[in-house]
Amino acid sequence: MNRKILFALSFVFTLIGFSSCSENQEENEYENWQAKNEHFIDSIAAVARAGQGRWEMIRAYNISDSTKNDKNSYFIYVQKLWDGEGTTRPEFRDSVRVHYKGYLLPSKSYASGYMFEKSYNGAELDVNTDVPKLFGVNGVLVGFSTALMHMVEGDRWRVVIPYYLGYGTGASGKIPGYSTLIYDMELAKIYKYQVDKNTSWW
């Protein structure tokens, strides 16, 4: 069973080529979307709980550790792709600069998953020319903030955020309700609250 789950997850994450958007999307682009996304989270949670595939789970910062019900939707799931050399983690009121791209699970028109945002302009990230996006740790989605507060500068993670910690059950722009959000992200810089006044990159 675990091998089947790992195979399914590895299949999804090999589809990172990102196909271009089709203007003529089918009406049923996201058919059975809630069930597909919930099944995916349950599958990756099983892998993370078993300590397989280099996946870990982190409870959302706004959910108490004393919560008895360990729902899979209360956690984000991370795969640490590269360990940074930083020594501190950002806190809730700090600001950060981050390189990232966010995408959904594969759907009918988007075999690699619809990419809904990224912090750079080209097809691929160029750390020599692309400026990481600046924002407050407390100014983004709960799942994204949770990941940031566990990273150090230079960390590169793949982060899977259940819809409960993302945009929820309602649609947000081109992101349908019940969407799992997947981010490939690198924490480039931390600016401590009321200490680091200069947040310019160059």
N, C-alpha and C positions, 0 to 999 in steps of 0.2 A: 504493500500500500504506500509506504513512504517513498519507494522508488518511483511509483506512478506520480505522486505529488511533485517530487523533485523534477521529473521529466516535464510535467506540465508547466512548472514555473520556469524551467530553463528554456522551454520553447517560447514562452511569452517574452522573456527577456533577451532572446536572440533577435527579436523583431524590433531592433532599435534604428533601422534605416530610415524610418519616417517617410511614408509615401506622401505625395502632394495631395492637397485638398481637392475633392471633386465638387464642382458647383451643383451637380445634379444628384444630390444625395437622395437615397430612397427614403420613403416615408417611415419604414421600419428600421432605420439606421441602428437604433439602440433597442432592438426587440429583446425582451426578457432581461433588460439591463440590470434591474435591481438584483435579480436572482444570480446573474453572472458575476456581479461585483461581490455579492455576499459570499458566494462559493469561492471566489478567488481569495478573499480575505481569510476565510476559514482554512483554506489550503495552505496559505503562506504562514498562518498562525501555527498550524500543526508542525510545519517544518521548523519554525523559530522555537517553538516550545520544546522540540526534540533536539535542539542544538545542531541542526543539520544545515548544510549549504552555506555556512558562514552568515546566516541570518540571525538577527537578534530582535527582541521586542522591547519597546520602551513605553511605559505608561504615560499618557498625556498629562501635561503639567497641571491641568485644572481638575484632575480626578484624583481624589485622595488615595493614598496607599492602603488605607484602612477599608476601602470599598470591598465588600465581600464578593460581589459579582464581577468576576474577571472576564467580562465580555471581550471578545476579540476586537470589537469596535472601539474599546477604550485605549488601544495601543497603536503606536506606529511600528512599522517593521523596517529594519535597516540592514543593508548589506554594506559593510565597510570596504570600499574599494581601494583606498589609499589612506595611510595614517600620516597626519600632519605632524609638524614639529612644535606646534604651539603648546603652551603650558597652562593656559587658562581658558575657561569657557565663558561665553557671553551670558549675562544675566538679563532678566526680563526687561529692564529699562535701558539696556545698552543698545547701541546701533552696530550694524554689521555691513560688510560688503560681501556679496555672494554671486558666484557664477552658477547659473542653473538653467535647466529646461524641464518643463512639466508636460506630461502626456497622460492619456487615458489608456484603458485596456483596448485591445484590438476590437474593431467593429466592422460592419459590412464594407464600408468605403475606405476604412483606414486600417489596413492589415497590420501596420506597425503601431497603431494607437494614435488617435488625434493629438497632435502637439498644440497645446493651447497657449503656451507662453514660454519665452526664454529670455535670458538677460543679455544676449549678444545678437548681432545682426547677420553674420554669415551663417552658412550651413553648419559649420563646425566652430567650436570655441577655439580662439587663439589667445592664449594667456598673455602674449607679448603685446597685443594691441587692443583687446577687448577690455573695457572697464567694467568691473563687477558692480552690480546694482547695490545702491545704498538704501537701507530702510531700518526702522526700529524693530527689534526682536518682537515687541508687543504689538506691532502693526500688521502682522500677517496672520494667516490661518493658524488655528491651534496646533494642528499637526506639524506645520512648518516650524512654528516657534519651538515646539517640543524638541524637534531634531536639532535646531540651532543651539539650544541650551545644553546639549550633550556633545557638541563638537569643539574641536580646537582648530586654530588657524592651520590651514593646509589639508584638513580632512576632506576626503571626497567620499560621498555616500550615495547610494541609491536608497531612496526613502519612499515607502508605500504608506499612503494615508487613507484610512477608511473614510467613507463619506461622512460619518458621524463627526469626524475631526477635520473635515474639509468644508465643502459647500452644502452639505446636508442633503435633504430630500427634494429640494426645489432647484430648478434650473438656474444657472448663473451664466448669462451670455450664451456662448456656444457649448457650455458644459452642462449636460443633462443631470437631473437629480439622481442621487444614489451612485454617483461616480467615485470610484477609487482614483486617487491622484498619485501619480508616480513622478518623483523628481530625481534627476541626477544633479547633485549639487556639490559645490566646493566652497567652504568658508575661507574667504581670502583675507579678511581683516576684521578685527574687533575694535570698537571705539567705546571706551568706558563712559558711563553716564556721568555728566558734569565734570569729567576729567579731560577727555580727549576732545578739544574744541575744533581742531582742524580735521575735517573728514574728507578732504580732497584726496584723489587717488594718485595723481602725478605730482 
